[in-house]
Amino acid sequence: MTRSRRFDLIAFDWDGTLFDSTALIVRCIQRAAQDLQLPVPSDQEAAYVIGLGLHEALQKVVPGLPPERYPELGQRYRHHYFAAQHEISLFQGTLEMLAALKDRHHWLTVATGKSRRGLDEALSSTELKGVFDASRTADETFSKPHPRMLEELMAEFGVPPERTLMIGDTTHDLEMARNARTASVGVSFGAHDPAAFAPLNPLFVAHSTPELHAWLLDNA
């Protein structure tokens, strides 16, 4: 099929971009630190590391923790997250946006700091069956902002950087796109203050999922 769109491949971050999970992740990071009687990070500190792989996130959010204790902290984080993940869902309008992009024959992918187990559980719902053509997680390749996730997805579909778009809610996402030489779009309703996006030159910053949907239909 001939693809006449500006971007053949669209890669989405997951948490804070498609999935309304920022508040839960912040709370789980804080509770994990509390469980181990460690300094509890502020909401802003915990939100900043969202999007990184779990090891990198914990290293940044609890910098004084000896490396041998990272698995213990990670286990406590996963305990709290999996116990409460039923409380969260896709942002309203996400399924309609993805369906419209599928109708236009874009390849839709996910590039996320989640683990493969965590992403697969999120994608196992009936409503998401067959929506995404491929995905990469931080525990099977390099964590953001390293470009490897996007490089692997582009290689899988034979799409060059200039035909690839990364969409995310953090500077980690937009920096990964810059490192992979792809275009990017930011969303302001996730983990990071969108004021920090400007130096990374996103094509657009959306303030809601419907606004992102409309921009993509006009520009992608």
C-alpha positions, -999 to +999 in steps of 0.1 A: +000+000+000+013+035-009+018+056+022+013+093+014+013+106+049+041+128+064+049+101+089+047+063+082+056+053+118+042+069+149+057+059+183+038+066+215+051+067+250+027+049+273+024+063+309+012+099+309+007+099+272-019+073+264-024+059+299-036+081+328-011+067+353+012+095+364-004+100+398-003+063+406+033+059+396+043+089+418+025+074+447+040+039+442+075+053+440+069+072+473+054+042+490+083+020+479+108+045+494+088+046+526+087+008+529+125+008+529+127+037+553+144+059+527+139+096+521+105+099+503+108+119+471+085+148+464+058+146+438+079+165+414+110+144+420+091+112+415+073+124+384+106+135+368+118+099+365+087+086+348+096+073+314+130+060+324+136+023+329+129+012+364+166+008+374+175+042+360+145+058+376+152+044+411+189+054+408+179+090+402+150+093+426+169+077+456+205+086+447+219+075+480+206+040+478+234+013+474+231-005+441+226-038+457+193-025+471+178-015+438+161-048+433+145-045+468+132-010+460+120-022+426+101-051+441+083-028+465+074-004+437+060-033+416+041-045+446+023-012+450+018-007+413+003-041+404-020-039+434-035-006+422-032-007+384-069-015+380-076+021+391-062+036+360-072+036+323-065+052+289-071+089+286-105+096+273-104+098+235-073+076+231-091+047+214-108+070+189-075+087+181-057+054+175-085+040+154-084+071+132-046+067+127-050+030+119-076+040+092-049+062+077-025+033+076+002+046+099+022+020+117+015+025+154+040+015+180+049+020+217+082+030+231+080+030+269+100+029+301+077+002+313+088-034+316+077-059+290+055-076+316+039-043+326+032-033+290+019-067+280-005-066+309-018-032+298-021-043+262-040-075+271-073-058+272-098-066+245-100-029+234-063-028+225-060-061+206-043-055+173-040-017+177-002-016+179+021-030+153+051-033+175+065-021+209+097-017+228+102-016+266+131-004+287+140-038+300+146-053+266+167-025+251+182+008+263+163+032+285+153+066+273+168+090+263+190+066+244+177+063+208+178+025+206+140+019+211+132+042+182+161+028+161+149-007+166+113+002+157+124+021+126+146-009+115+117-033+120+095-014+095+122+000+073+112+036+080+138+064+081+139+090+108+124+117+087+092+095+083+090+088+121+072+107+148+076+102+186+049+114+210+055+117+247+048+135+279+084+139+292+117+154+282+131+119+281+107+111+252+116+142+233+153+138+239+151+102+227+135+115+195+162+141+190+189+115+196+172+093+170+169+122+146+131+119+144+104+145+149+085+147+181+053+160+197+048+166+234+017+164+256+013+186+286-010+164+306+016+138+318+046+138+341+067+168+330+062+205+329+058+213+292+078+245+298+108+222+297+100+210+261+110+241+242+148+233+239+139+199+224+119+215+195+087+194+194+065+201+164+036+207+187+025+204+223-010+191+229-030+200+260-055+172+257-060+140+238-087+155+215-062+183+207-035+157+199-060+138+178-069+168+157-033+178+152-023+144+140-051+142+115-041+175+101-003+171+103+008+135+104 
